[in-house]
Amino acid sequence: MELMIKCAGAGILSAVCVLLLRRSNPEFSFALSAATVAVLLLAGASLLGEVLSALREMTGILGAGSAELRPVLKCLGIASVSRFGADLCRDASQGAVAAAVETVGSVCALAVAAPVLLSLLTTIGGLL
């Protein structure tokens, strides 16, 4: 929570500075924006160790060949990549491309989740 508040504050401060600098020095405003992105991504990367540790623990609980955890992680990855890609497209004033990226991301997530949903429905049907 603390890291997110710091990152949000840094992002807002950077956005204000970029807006103020854009008119007088667009190259510097772009460099500031890129540097802010790099710093925020590095700050978020500091939590990757904790996430990987939690994933290892979940895999240990569910079993090494867990068929349930893999699709969930794939859906999370698909959502992150599609959101990042769509946001980049929107920043480049390509709203239609951003919408297409989000749509393809949704379809990919559904394709990954469909076998798990089918397995769940089969299990529920067998219990009834």
Secondary structure as UniProt FT lines:
FT   HELIX           2..22
FT   TURN            23..24
FT   HELIX           26..45
FT   TURN            46..47
FT   HELIX           48..62
FT   TURN            64..65
FT   TURN            67..68
FT   HELIX           69..91
FT   TURN            92..93
FT   HELIX           95..127
//
